[in-house]
Amino acid sequence: MRNLATIFMLAVASASFGQAQMQMSVEVTNPTKQARKDAPVVVQVPKNDAWQNAVVTLNGKEIPSQLDDLDQDGWKDELAFTTDIDKKETQKFNITLKKEAVDSAYPNRTFAEIVLRNPKIKIKNKHNYYLQELSLDKNCFDPYHLPHHHGVAFENELIAMRIYFDERQTIDLYGKYNKGLELKATQFYTDPQQKAAGYGDDILWVGNTFGFGALRGWDGNKPTMISDVNSRDQRIISYGPARTIVEVEDRGWKPEGSKIRMNLRIRYTLWAGHRDMDVDVHLSHPAEGIGFSTGLIHMKNSEEFSDHDGLRGQWGYDWPAGANDTIGKKQETIGMGIYIPEKIRVKEVPADKDNYTFVIGTPGNDMHYTLTYSSDDETFGYHNSKDWFKYLKEWRKEVETPVIVKVLSPEPMATNNTTK
C-alpha cells in the first residue's frame, strides 16, 4: 500500500558485482499513536548483483519476506515484509541478500491465479490450466469468458477478488466466513460441500458499474469503458508470505478525445493481513487533458458516507447474482471504501443509480488510490454501518501516515558462505 512505507533508494557504490552476499540494516518507525499489525515494509534492492534470496531478522528472529521482480526483467527490485509495531516504536531489521536461489520455506499468506478452462473437466472448481500471464488481441471475440472465473483472482487471509478480462476491468468481490486462503480450492465457484465446510463465495453483482474501484475513462459527463485498445494483458507479478501483486495492462489504448495511443498499466497490491488494496496506475505517455474516473458501485440498499475530501464509502446489501437470479443465493451485506488523494482528485460526483463516482486525473504518468472492503459474512470483520464508517475514518489516517523506513548501513560482505 502507498500507506505502507517510505521507499528508499540504496546507492551502494562500493559493492562489486559477483559477491556472494551483502548485509544491510533497516530502521522502521511507527510515527503514530496507534499500534500497527502487519505494517507493510518495502526496501528497494540494489541491482549491483543478481540477488536471489533474502533473510530478514528482528532481534535475532527471522521474519518471512519476499523478493519481487516488478518489471519482470529478471532482476529483483523490491524486498517486502510485514511487521507488528507498537505506537511510536522503532524497530531495527538486519537483512542479508544472497545470490543463491532458494525456494522459500515461509508459508504463503497471499495467493493469485489465472486459470483457463480444461474442456475435459466438468466440475466448476477443478480446472487446472494455470497461467502466469494472459494476453489477448483486440479481435478476441469474448475475452470475458475465455479465462476461468473471468480473469485473474487473488487473495489474502481476509479478502479475495477477481478482475474481469474485458473492457470493464471491474473488480468483483468474494466474502469469507473464516480467515484463510480459499481460491485454490473454490476458484470463485464454491460448491455445496465447501459452503457447508465454511468456505466463502461471490458476494457482489457488478454489471457495468465500477464494482470495487475499477478505473475508467471520463467523457466530461459519465464514465467510459477502456474499450479502444490493441491488446489486453493480465499477469501475476508475485504472491507469497508478504503480498500479492497483479497487473492489468491495456496496450495501445486510445482515450476518448486523444490523438495518440498509449499503454495503460494498473497494478494492484494486496498485503497479508490487510483488508485494503493499493491501485497504482501508470501511463506510457503524459495524461494531461485526459479524463479518468473511478468509484464504488451504488448498491441498491446502501447507506453512503463521505468526508467530501477524498474518502467515500458505503454499507449496503444486494443479491450477488442480481435481483433476477436469487435461486440458491442470499442477500449479501458489504462495506466498501475508497480514498482518492488530493493530488489526483478532480471532483466527487453525487451518487446516481449505478455509482459513487470520483473524477480523477494527472498531467503526468502516474496515479494512485486505495480501496477497502468487508463482508458481513466474516466472523472477524464489521457488521453494521456505524462501525464500518468509523473504521474508514481510522483507515484514512493510516493510509496518510505510513511507517517510515530508513536504510542505515548497506555493508557488502566478501564471503563465499551462501547457506542460510
Disulfide bonds with the S-S distance in Angstrom:
none
